[in-house]
Amino acid sequence: MSVVAAARLGEARSAVDVYRDPVRLLGLTAQLGLALLLVRQFQLESRTLFHVAALAAVGFVVHALLPLRYRLPFFACLSLASVWVAFSVRDGMWLLAVGIALIGVCHLPVRFGIRIALLVAAGAALAALRARWLPLSAPWQPGVWPILGSMFMFRLALYLHALRHDERKPTVARTFAYFFMLPNVCFPLFPVVDYTTFARTHYDADPYTTYQTGITWIARGIVHLLLYRLVYAHVTGDPTQVADLGDLTQYVLSTFLLYLRISGQFHLIVGMLHLFGFRLPETHRLYYLASSFTDFWRRINIYWKDFMMKLVYYPSFFRLRRWGGTVALVGATLIVFVLTWLLHSYQWFWILGTFPVTRQDMLFWGVLGVLVLANALYEARHGRKRTLGKKRWSAALAVRTVGTFCTICVLWSLWSTESIAEWVAMWRAAARADARDVLLLAGLLGGGLAIAGRNWDAPALRRDATTPFYRQPAVRTTAMLLALLILGEPAVYDRLGASAAAVVASLQRNTLNPREEALRHKGYYEQLDAAPRFEAQLWQEDAKKPADFVPFGRTKVHHRSKDFLRSRLAPSTSITYLGKPFTTNRWAMRDRDYELAKPPNTVRVAMLGPSHVMGAGVGDGETFEAVLEARLNREGPGAPDRAYELLNFSGTNYSLPQEMTMLDERAFAFQPGIVVVTAYTRMRNPLAPHLAGVLRRQIPVPYAGLDSILRRGGADRRLPLRELAGRIRVLTDDIQAWTLRRIADECRRRGAVPVLIVLDNPGENYQQPAHAMRTAADAGFLVLDLHDVYGPGDQHPTLWATEWDHHPNAEGHRRIADRLFDEFRRNGVKLRLAGAAATPTPSADEP
Amino acid sequence: MDAIGQTVKDYILETFLPGEDPRELTDSTPLITSGILDSLATLELVGFLERQYGIELQAHEVDQSRLGTLDSIARLVRAKLETQA
């Protein structure tokens, strides 16, 4: 059937169906409504997705009721409208203007080669802007780049190909619909939809079947995204903490399972496009059940595979085939994989502004390319078994499928680790296994074989005349959506027991897992070397960073030292960090200047902590330490006769032993009456890397007690860094306890009151540092728990320094200062503040 | 199904679907999306069509709209033969 005939048939069918069968339309709309509720209930992906999905749901109903000839222009308008749902008016205008200019070049009345050259020149100019090679900066926000890139980086090539080879020329509506496709604004990673397929499949079949398929795939996408979140939050581990075969199995399996995020997103995208009549190919069809490497390549991302086939593989093969089929096959396959590797980094370039080239990437694509090639050569010689409609269980198929899955898992784990050395070290853990680990592995393999032996994918060519009611796609999809919606209600999942309820509740939060949270924190100070991963979430934060962002560790105020402290602030230095003035005094404190000798009738408070205490993200004078100092001097206990001086000795990413060293080396010289150290959710993270670095560089440990703990724990500096850090990590609780006790003893000896504050960044997944709090209280610290200082969770994003840097902003610091002021008044006696208010002020957390 | 369609059907059944019921393969059976024709099989089919009918296919003609079903393959071959005639 020609495209025109198909369109006519579609028009006839849709005109009849919509008006004769409004119940069916109502059923589809109801399913879509349920899907929308689920997106909101589980906060899937981003807030923008919910808004765009709502726009799509309303647009779907209007679109379905329109005559066919108006539908494509309507979809194009809806797609353009979605640009302003995601971006500001100004950014939206820029996105549109750049897009129209690029499309315009494709249609210039000049030779085809000149148009290509002009597009390459335009692309190079945009790339120079993206990478900040030019002295100009883009007039739009950084968040526009990933979407602009995803709309044009590959589609332009396919569009040009269609202009060159397709019989039907594009219309304005189809072109706009193609480039600005509705859900694209919320997905920087978008299927590479072929223009010809986009045009050919538009209403080429029964519209209601197409709509229903779309909703079924949207529901499937939601399930994938929920499973992804389960794996992301509860299964994925840290490769540096893999200790035995069980950990290794869990880690290796979870890295590949995280790909559910991409398959979920693609199902949502392709499903939404079905709602507007685009009957695009099914994405990620049973990709975990690929029975060979060629099969895996075919299934995992059919859009990418088709793109490479069309623009690279077939043209290469046709050029090379004069040297024989085998040479052409080998040559074309290798070209495809080399280009896939490079284009993978090219995608990242538009998202992050950098072109990551890592050995893990190279190895992953290299090994996968060789496996696919070997498989292709085997199939070329021996053929590939195909079946029509047979679903019998087969042992050979089971073994092939499980073998392929395991190999891909191993490759994926290599791709996902931060370095090859880390990956190799991780595999040493396989030698440590107990019976439980072996049973787990055997169970997984057995279950895998049982599932994989059935040919789930045999094409059902001749459909049964009738499908039972309960197996109708509409019924199954509605039931699944309803079940998920009910399960997501707190009143329901609270009855499942505490553990299950906690798991379901965790699926409703779109937050980073502990590993990525730690990496994000690390990224504030250092340039991370690991390749970004689409299936992880951290890159979305990184994509919001301005291209000229310099990590704190690379600024001139950050000074690396070769002593136990390892890093400190440089004295008398001014920089601009996150757009705010950041100045240090002559004593290398992020603070105003003070004399070394304490003035009479003055209470000095030494503040020690990591970056959020130092005030990363706020200007000079906006840190809670500065705000609190000013308020204490105005209205604190004994003020104005008594003066208060709060001295900020904090530094970036300081561990507790580093806080202690700063106290010994600097703070005590200022005779503080109160010493405040900071505990926080991630306080264990910097400790092992710091001490491992100290030992590896043969820097003496200046504390006999700490040195003794390290020696007893087998922290030998001759061990490889990863293993050394692993041994120290096991000792973290002991080291923190010893450090807190020593700080308390030293404070007592010097007549200072030790205080431990518990303080995170806004929006952190708070986990009480219970061990540190308990130890501190036992050692004589006054423990002040400020974890709830930022108020309800929905307020936290308003308290971030920037959208991508979650240190508290000035308002966040003000809240901390207010809370601490109350705590100081309330605990005036314990803090030895003579003249403290006789009647304690209730704290914010008391009724 | 015309002679071209029948010849192509016989070739596909013999080469890629040995032992399968010929009635399962119809004019409109999706060959590419169902996985019957993967990239290798597609190229083998191209070689067969070129040898059998003395036509020459271009790389950009290897796509689903032209090779997606027996019906579309027969149309492609007929169009090529008419152009050459």
Chai-1 contact restraints between the chains, C-beta under 6 A:
chainA,res_idxA,chainB,res_idxB,connection_type,confidence,min_distance_angstrom,max_distance_angstrom,comment,restraint_id
A,H165,B,H60,contact,1.0,0.0,6.0,A-B,restraint_1
A,R200,B,S65,contact,1.0,0.0,6.0,A-B,restraint_2
A,R298,B,D38,contact,1.0,0.0,6.0,A-B,restraint_3
A,M309,B,S39,contact,1.0,0.0,6.0,A-B,restraint_4
A,Y314,B,A59,contact,1.0,0.0,6.0,A-B,restraint_5
A,Y314,B,V62,contact,1.0,0.0,6.0,A-B,restraint_6
A,P315,B,A59,contact,1.0,0.0,6.0,A-B,restraint_7
A,F318,B,A59,contact,1.0,0.0,6.0,A-B,restraint_8
A,E379,B,L40,contact,1.0,0.0,6.0,A-B,restraint_9
A,A380,B,L40,contact,1.0,0.0,6.0,A-B,restraint_10
A,R386,B,F16,contact,1.0,0.0,6.0,A-B,restraint_11
A,R386,B,L17,contact,1.0,0.0,6.0,A-B,restraint_12
A,R386,B,I36,contact,1.0,0.0,6.0,A-B,restraint_13
A,L388,B,E20,contact,1.0,0.0,6.0,A-B,restraint_14
A,L388,B,E24,contact,1.0,0.0,6.0,A-B,restraint_15
A,P459,B,S34,contact,1.0,0.0,6.0,A-B,restraint_16
A,L461,B,E24,contact,1.0,0.0,6.0,A-B,restraint_17
A,L461,B,T29,contact,1.0,0.0,6.0,A-B,restraint_18
